[in-house]
Amino acid sequence: MDFTSIVTATSSIKAAVDITKTFINIKSVADFETMASELRKRIAAAQVATLEAQSEQSTMIQRINNLEKEITRLEAWSAEKQRYQLTKLGNYGVHAYALKKSMSNSEPPHYICTNCYEDRRKSILQPQKRNGGRFMLLCPKCESEFHVNFLKAIPDEYA
């Protein structure tokens, strides 16, 4: 945090207090007007500095809130990604993340996209049959295609 605004406000308030103390010893109208003008300037400077400090504080509070949300999101993803393991699909060396049976919580077996997994997102791959009996898994989020010659309907650990 930039403490310049706070220091400016504090010094302006102190100067205003000092000026008001000197009003007691004023002997002429001209001196009074000069001191009153200086007092108004110091009060205005204190108000500006206070507003700047409040604005900085508001910005920092918003940044803290955003960072807390990001931490929560990352912690949730960290827990979610532990539920999956990288699995080979078919005979072409195609890989996807399969839901671990021990972590299924009664969820049906499924695969998630490796690209989305690396981007900290969960995207369940959707099977599509192609000509010649080949299958393709399609990611609905990033539109990656996973071509396999056959689709294992159930990961090995569920069998």
Secondary structure, DSSP 8 states (H G I E B T S, - for coil): --THHHHHHHHHHHHHHHHHHHGGG--SHHHHHHHHHHHHHHHHHHHHHHHHHHHHHHHHHHHHHHHHHHHHHHHHHHHHHTTEEEEEETTTTEEEEEE-GGG-TT----EE-HHHHHTT---B-EEEE-GGG-EEEE-TTT--EEEESS--SS-GGG-
